[in-house]
């Protein structure tokens, strides 16, 4: 596409320059010759007046004096008595000449100059026009390259976003490019990403609920079978059958555990085992100058070297959303606390502000819910991003506000990646 834009823009520029340049060159050619003819007329009139004055002064009129004053011209002067005075070289036969005549007080002057003397001036002017044309083409190509880059890069970016949506990676990028038509497409893709993220979250919640509901009866079945084995009248047969049933029930429990792990692990989310220190440090370096301009600071505390299952880009956006939320609604120093949880890696982000109003606390993660200066989408999208990677984002404390990002451990992700095998004991 970029090549087609460049070629089409270049073709339009060349046609426009030719349409303007050819008439301009012709007009310049005529102007040079017209100015030369007018100059020759003025010179002839000046010679006629000068000769008449010389005659009135009773001084001799010589061709040498006239030739010195008007070099490169052939001048023929006819005096009142019919005498003729010539000055300058005679024109060559067949050569094109520019001529002019003048008369006054009985003096007639015929003057000519070779048209070839104007060739250099004409060539310089044409070269100047050609240089301007080439400069115009160069500037047009440069502007076309900039415009082509401005148009093609957003389209490539949108194509990449659409491809990510096709693979199930439903993260809104929230990028805008300053081109209304392209920005509308980006907005549609972002809305689609939010809807896909909601659908994925709903499917994971359904699988999680189903797994929890299945686990309870299976556990009860295992307990009943164990009691049956202990109280059987025919111990050998019942023990054998009961042991097989227990083994089968335990295998079903293992299958449910794997299904539960898979419900929390979305393969389309792109979550990998990622050291969270570098991700958090990069966000702190990016946001700290902004906080310091407001007389605030951001600090990192807690345990270092933790590894969680997440998409680095997604975690960066979550942390950035929490920092932006604190910048707009919080106060004081922002503290990012990293620590290991019971079965997860926890990243806590809190500040020293007044916290979240009680009326907003139950709905803080809902769409379009804001403290007044935001869009109400930041925390909603941040929680969606956390869920996509099998984690979660929760409000741990309201006043002052402390949010917690819970990431899965690598061991749980390996459990989710194992094959589910169900068969006889």
C-alpha positions as CSV (number, residue, x, y, z in Angstrom):
1,X,0.0,0.0,0.0
2,X,2.8,2.4,0.8
3,X,4.3,1.9,-2.6
4,X,1.0,2.5,-4.3
5,X,0.6,5.7,-2.3
6,X,4.1,6.9,-3.2
7,X,3.6,6.1,-6.9
8,X,0.2,7.8,-7.2
9,X,1.4,10.9,-5.3
10,X,4.5,11.1,-7.5
11,X,2.4,10.8,-10.6
12,X,0.1,13.5,-9.6
13,X,3.0,15.8,-8.6
14,X,4.8,15.2,-12.0
15,X,1.6,15.9,-14.0
16,X,1.0,19.1,-12.0
17,X,4.5,20.3,-12.4
18,X,4.5,19.6,-16.1
19,X,1.1,21.4,-16.5
20,X,2.6,24.4,-14.7
21,X,6.2,24.2,-15.8
22,X,5.8,23.9,-19.6
23,X,3.6,27.1,-19.9
24,X,6.0,28.8,-17.4
25,X,9.0,27.9,-19.5
26,X,7.2,29.2,-22.7
27,X,6.2,32.4,-21.0
28,X,9.7,32.9,-19.7
29,X,11.1,32.4,-23.2
30,X,8.8,35.0,-24.7
31,X,9.5,37.4,-21.8
32,X,13.2,37.3,-22.4
33,X,12.9,38.1,-26.1
34,X,10.3,40.8,-25.5
35,X,12.5,42.5,-22.9
36,X,15.5,42.3,-25.2
37,X,13.4,43.9,-28.0
38,X,12.2,46.7,-25.7
39,X,15.7,47.3,-24.5
40,X,16.9,47.5,-28.1
41,X,14.2,50.1,-28.9
42,X,15.3,52.2,-26.0
43,X,18.9,52.0,-27.1
44,X,18.0,53.0,-30.7
45,X,16.0,56.0,-29.5
46,X,18.9,57.0,-27.2
47,X,21.4,56.8,-30.1
48,X,19.2,58.9,-32.3
49,X,18.9,61.5,-29.7
50,X,22.6,61.5,-29.0
51,X,23.6,61.8,-32.7
52,X,21.2,64.7,-33.1
53,X,22.7,66.5,-30.1
54,X,26.2,65.8,-31.4
55,X,25.3,67.3,-34.7
56,X,23.8,70.4,-33.1
57,X,27.1,70.8,-31.1
58,X,28.9,70.7,-34.5
59,X,31.0,67.7,-33.4
60,X,31.8,64.8,-35.6
61,X,29.8,61.5,-35.4
62,X,32.1,58.4,-35.5
63,X,31.1,54.8,-35.5
64,X,34.0,53.9,-33.1
65,X,32.5,56.1,-30.3
66,X,29.0,54.5,-30.8
67,X,30.5,51.0,-30.9
68,X,32.3,51.6,-27.6
69,X,29.1,52.7,-25.9
70,X,27.0,49.9,-27.3
71,X,29.2,46.8,-27.7
72,X,27.8,43.7,-29.4
73,X,25.4,45.7,-31.5
74,X,25.3,46.5,-35.2
75,X,24.2,50.1,-35.7
76,X,23.5,52.0,-38.9
77,X,23.0,55.7,-38.6
78,X,21.7,57.9,-41.5
79,X,22.5,61.5,-41.0
80,X,20.3,64.4,-42.3
81,X,22.5,65.0,-45.3
82,X,22.2,61.3,-46.3
83,X,25.6,60.3,-45.0
84,X,25.7,56.9,-43.2
85,X,27.7,55.9,-40.2
86,X,28.1,52.2,-39.2
87,X,29.2,50.9,-35.8
88,X,29.8,47.3,-34.6
89,X,30.2,44.1,-36.4
90,X,28.0,43.3,-39.4
91,X,25.5,40.5,-38.7
92,X,26.3,37.2,-40.3
93,X,24.0,36.2,-43.2
94,X,21.2,33.8,-42.1
95,X,21.7,34.4,-38.4
96,X,18.6,35.4,-36.5
97,X,18.7,39.0,-35.4
98,X,16.7,41.2,-33.1
99,X,16.2,44.7,-34.8
100,X,15.0,48.1,-33.7
101,X,14.6,51.4,-35.5
102,X,14.3,55.0,-34.3
103,X,14.2,58.4,-36.0
104,X,14.3,62.0,-34.8
105,X,15.5,65.4,-36.0
106,X,16.4,64.0,-39.4
107,X,18.5,61.2,-37.9
108,X,17.5,57.6,-38.6
109,X,19.0,54.7,-36.6
110,X,18.7,51.0,-37.4
111,X,20.1,48.7,-34.7
112,X,20.4,44.9,-34.4
113,X,21.9,42.3,-32.2
114,X,22.2,38.4,-32.6
115,X,19.5,36.4,-30.9
116,X,22.2,33.9,-29.9
117,X,23.3,36.4,-27.2
118,X,20.1,35.6,-25.3
119,X,20.7,31.9,-25.2
120,X,22.7,31.9,-22.0
121,X,20.1,34.0,-20.2
122,X,17.4,31.7,-21.5
123,X,19.3,28.6,-20.5
124,X,19.8,29.9,-16.9
125,X,16.2,30.7,-16.6
126,X,15.2,27.3,-17.8
127,X,17.6,25.6,-15.5
128,X,16.2,27.6,-12.6
129,X,12.7,26.5,-13.5
130,X,13.9,22.9,-13.9
131,X,15.5,23.1,-10.5
132,X,12.3,24.3,-8.9
133,X,10.4,21.5,-10.6
134,X,12.9,18.9,-9.2
135,X,12.7,20.5,-5.8
136,X,8.9,20.3,-6.0
137,X,9.1,16.6,-6.9
138,X,11.6,15.9,-4.0
139,X,9.4,17.7,-1.5
140,X,6.3,15.9,-2.8
141,X,8.1,12.5,-2.5
142,X,9.1,13.4,1.1
143,X,5.6,14.4,2.1
144,X,4.2,11.4,0.4
145,X,6.6,9.1,2.4
146,X,5.5,10.8,5.6
147,X,1.8,10.6,4.7
148,X,2.2,6.9,3.6
149,X,3.9,6.0,6.9
150,X,1.2,7.9,8.8
151,X,-1.5,5.9,7.0
152,X,0.1,2.5,6.7
153,X,1.4,2.1,10.3
154,X,-2.0,2.5,11.9
155,X,-3.5,0.0,9.4
156,X,-0.8,-2.5,10.2
157,X,-1.4,-1.9,13.9
158,X,-5.1,-2.4,13.5
159,X,-4.5,-5.6,11.5
160,X,-2.3,-6.9,14.3
161,X,-5.0,-6.0,16.8
162,X,-7.6,-7.8,14.8
163,X,-5.3,-10.8,14.5
164,X,-4.9,-10.8,18.3
165,X,-8.7,-10.7,18.7
166,X,-9.0,-13.6,16.3
167,X,-6.7,-15.7,18.6
168,X,-8.7,-14.8,21.7
169,X,-6.2,-12.3,23.1
170,X,-8.9,-9.7,24.1
171,X,-6.9,-6.8,25.3
172,X,-8.0,-3.3,24.3
173,X,-5.0,-1.3,23.2
174,X,-6.7,2.1,23.4
175,X,-4.4,3.6,20.8
176,X,-5.5,6.5,18.7
177,X,-3.7,7.8,15.6
178,X,-5.2,11.3,14.8
179,X,-7.0,10.0,11.7
180,X,-10.8,10.1,12.3
181,X,-11.6,7.1,10.1
182,X,-8.8,4.9,11.5
183,X,-9.7,6.0,15.1
184,X,-13.3,4.9,14.6
185,X,-12.0,1.4,13.5
186,X,-9.8,1.4,16.6
187,X,-12.7,2.2,18.8
188,X,-14.8,-0.6,17.3
189,X,-11.9,-3.0,17.9
190,X,-11.5,-1.9,21.5
191,X,-15.2,-2.3,22.2
192,X,-15.0,-5.8,20.6
193,X,-12.0,-6.6,22.8
194,X,-14.0,-5.6,25.9
195,X,-16.9,-7.8,24.8
196,X,-14.7,-10.7,24.1
197,X,-13.0,-10.3,27.5
198,X,-16.4,-10.4,29.1
199,X,-17.3,-13.5,27.3
200,X,-14.1,-15.2,28.2
201,X,-14.5,-14.2,31.8
202,X,-18.0,-15.5,31.9
203,X,-16.9,-18.8,30.4
204,X,-14.2,-19.1,33.0
205,X,-16.6,-18.3,35.8
206,X,-19.0,-21.0,34.5
207,X,-16.2,-23.6,34.4
208,X,-15.0,-22.6,37.9
209,X,-18.6,-22.8,39.3
210,X,-19.2,-26.2,37.6
211,X,-15.9,-27.5,39.0
212,X,-16.7,-26.4,42.5
213,X,-20.2,-28.0,42.3
214,X,-18.8,-31.3,41.0
215,X,-16.0,-31.5,43.6
216,X,-18.4,-31.5,46.5
217,X,-20.5,-34.6,45.5
218,X,-17.4,-36.4,44.4
219,X,-15.9,-35.9,47.8
220,X,-19.0,-37.1,49.5
221,X,-19.0,-40.2,47.2
222,X,-15.5,-41.0,48.2
223,X,-16.5,-40.8,51.9
224,X,-19.5,-43.0,51.4
225,X,-17.4,-45.6,49.6
226,X,-14.9,-45.6,52.3
227,X,-17.6,-46.2,54.9
228,X,-19.0,-49.0,52.8
229,X,-15.7,-50.7,52.7
230,X,-15.3,-50.5,56.5
231,X,-18.8,-51.9,57.1
232,X,-19.1,-54.6,54.5
233,X,-20.4,-58.1,55.3
234,X,-18.3,-59.6,52.6
235,X,-15.0,-57.8,53.1
236,X,-13.0,-59.4,50.2
237,X,-15.5,-58.6,47.4
238,X,-16.7,-55.3,48.7
239,X,-13.2,-54.2,49.5
240,X,-12.1,-55.0,45.9
241,X,-15.1,-53.2,44.3
242,X,-15.0,-50.4,46.8
243,X,-11.3,-49.8,46.3
244,X,-11.9,-49.6,42.5
245,X,-14.7,-47.1,43.1
246,X,-12.6,-45.0,45.4
247,X,-9.8,-45.0,42.9
248,X,-12.2,-44.0,40.2
249,X,-13.7,-41.2,42.4
250,X,-10.2,-39.9,43.2
251,X,-9.4,-39.9,39.5
252,X,-12.6,-37.8,38.9
253,X,-11.5,-35.4,41.6
254,X,-8.1,-35.0,39.9
255,X,-9.9,-34.3,36.6
256,X,-12.0,-31.7,38.3
257,X,-8.9,-30.1,39.8
258,X,-7.3,-29.9,36.3
259,X,-10.5,-28.4,34.9
260,X,-10.5,-25.8,37.7
261,X,-6.9,-25.0,36.9
262,X,-7.7,-24.6,33.3
263,X,-10.7,-22.4,34.1
264,X,-8.3,-20.1,35.7
265,X,-5.7,-20.4,33.0
266,X,-6.6,-19.0,29.5
267,X,-4.3,-20.3,26.8
268,X,-5.3,-17.4,24.6
269,X,-4.2,-14.8,27.2
270,X,-0.5,-15.4,26.5
271,X,0.4,-15.8,30.2
272,X,4.0,-16.9,30.8
273,X,6.2,-17.2,33.8
274,X,7.4,-13.6,34.2
275,X,9.7,-12.0,36.8
276,X,7.5,-9.2,38.1
277,X,10.3,-7.0,39.4
278,X,11.3,-5.7,35.9
279,X,7.7,-5.0,34.9
280,X,7.0,-3.0,38.1
281,X,10.4,-1.2,37.9
282,X,9.7,-0.1,34.4
283,X,6.3,1.3,35.3
284,X,7.8,3.1,38.3
285,X,10.5,4.7,36.2
286,X,7.9,5.8,33.8
287,X,5.4,7.3,36.3
288,X,7.8,8.6,39.0
289,X,8.6,11.9,37.2
290,X,4.9,12.6,36.8
291,X,4.3,12.0,40.5
292,X,7.2,14.1,41.5
293,X,5.9,17.1,39.5
294,X,2.9,16.9,41.9
295,X,5.2,16.7,45.0
296,X,4.6,12.9,45.4
297,X,6.7,9.8,45.0
298,X,6.4,6.1,44.2
299,X,8.3,3.4,46.1
300,X,8.7,-0.4,45.8
301,X,8.9,-2.6,48.9
302,X,8.5,-6.3,49.7
303,X,10.1,-9.5,48.5
304,X,12.2,-9.4,45.3
305,X,12.6,-12.1,42.7
306,X,9.0,-13.3,42.5
307,X,7.8,-15.0,39.4
308,X,4.1,-15.1,38.4
309,X,2.1,-16.3,35.4
310,X,1.1,-13.2,33.5
311,X,1.4,-11.5,30.2
312,X,4.1,-8.8,30.8
313,X,2.1,-6.3,28.6
314,X,-1.1,-7.0,30.5
315,X,0.5,-6.6,34.0
316,X,2.2,-3.4,32.8
317,X,-1.2,-2.0,31.8
318,X,-2.8,-3.1,35.1
319,X,0.0,-1.5,37.2
320,X,-0.2,1.7,35.0
321,X,-4.0,1.8,35.5
322,X,-3.6,1.6,39.3
323,X,-0.8,4.3,39.3
324,X,-2.9,6.6,37.1
325,X,-5.9,6.0,39.4
326,X,-3.8,7.0,42.4
327,X,-2.5,10.0,40.6
328,X,-6.0,11.3,39.8
329,X,-7.8,10.3,43.0
330,X,-5.2,9.6,45.7
331,X,-2.6,11.5,47.6
332,X,0.8,11.1,49.2
333,X,3.4,8.4,48.5
334,X,2.3,5.4,46.4
335,X,3.6,2.1,47.7
336,X,3.9,-1.0,45.5
337,X,4.3,-4.1,47.8
338,X,5.2,-7.4,46.3
339,X,4.8,-10.6,48.3
340,X,4.0,-14.3,47.9
341,X,0.5,-15.4,48.8
342,X,-0.9,-18.8,49.8
343,X,-1.1,-20.0,46.2
344,X,-0.3,-16.8,44.3
345,X,2.0,-13.9,43.8
346,X,0.5,-10.7,45.1
347,X,1.2,-7.1,44.0
348,X,-0.4,-4.5,46.2
349,X,-0.7,-0.8,45.2
350,X,-1.8,1.7,47.7
351,X,-1.4,5.4,48.6
352,X,-2.0,7.8,51.5
353,X,-5.2,9.5,50.2
354,X,-8.7,9.7,51.5
355,X,-9.6,6.4,49.8
356,X,-12.8,5.3,48.1
357,X,-16.2,6.8,49.1
358,X,-18.5,4.2,50.7
359,X,-21.1,4.6,48.0
360,X,-18.6,3.6,45.3
361,X,-16.9,0.8,47.1
362,X,-19.3,-2.0,46.0
363,X,-19.3,-0.9,42.4
364,X,-15.7,0.2,42.0
365,X,-14.9,-2.3,39.3
366,X,-18.1,-1.7,37.3
367,X,-18.0,-0.1,33.9
368,X,-18.5,3.7,33.9
369,X,-18.2,4.0,37.7
370,X,-15.7,6.8,38.5
371,X,-14.9,9.3,41.3
372,X,-15.7,12.2,39.0
373,X,-12.6,12.9,36.9
374,X,-12.2,9.6,35.0
375,X,-14.0,7.6,32.3
376,X,-14.9,4.8,34.6
377,X,-13.2,2.2,32.4
378,X,-9.7,2.0,33.9
379,X,-10.4,-0.4,36.8
380,X,-12.9,-2.4,34.8
381,X,-10.4,-3.0,32.0
382,X,-7.6,-3.7,34.5
383,X,-9.7,-6.4,36.2
384,X,-10.6,-7.9,32.8
385,X,-6.9,-8.0,31.9
386,X,-6.1,-9.8,35.2
387,X,-8.9,-12.3,34.6
388,X,-7.6,-13.0,31.0
389,X,-4.3,-14.3,32.4
390,X,-6.0,-16.4,35.1
391,X,-5.4,-13.8,37.9
392,X,-7.6,-11.4,39.7
393,X,-7.7,-7.7,40.8
394,X,-9.3,-6.9,44.1
395,X,-9.9,-4.0,46.5
396,X,-8.1,-4.9,49.7
397,X,-8.6,-1.7,51.6
398,X,-10.9,1.2,51.0
399,X,-9.4,4.0,53.2
400,X,-6.7,4.6,52.2
401,X,-7.2,2.6,49.0
402,X,-5.1,-0.5,48.5
403,X,-5.6,-2.7,45.4
404,X,-4.2,-6.2,45.1
405,X,-3.2,-8.0,41.9
406,X,-3.1,-11.8,42.4
407,X,-1.1,-13.8,39.8
408,X,-1.0,-17.5,39.5
409,X,2.1,-19.4,40.4
410,X,4.0,-21.3,37.8
411,X,3.2,-24.7,39.4
412,X,-0.5,-24.2,39.0
413,X,0.0,-23.3,35.3
414,X,1.9,-26.5,34.8
415,X,-1.1,-28.4,36.3
416,X,-3.4,-26.7,33.8
417,X,-1.2,-27.7,30.9
418,X,-1.3,-31.4,31.8
419,X,-3.5,-33.7,29.8
420,X,-6.8,-34.8,31.4
421,X,-6.8,-38.6,31.5
422,X,-9.9,-40.4,32.6
423,X,-10.0,-44.2,32.5
424,X,-10.3,-47.3,34.6
425,X,-8.4,-47.6,37.8
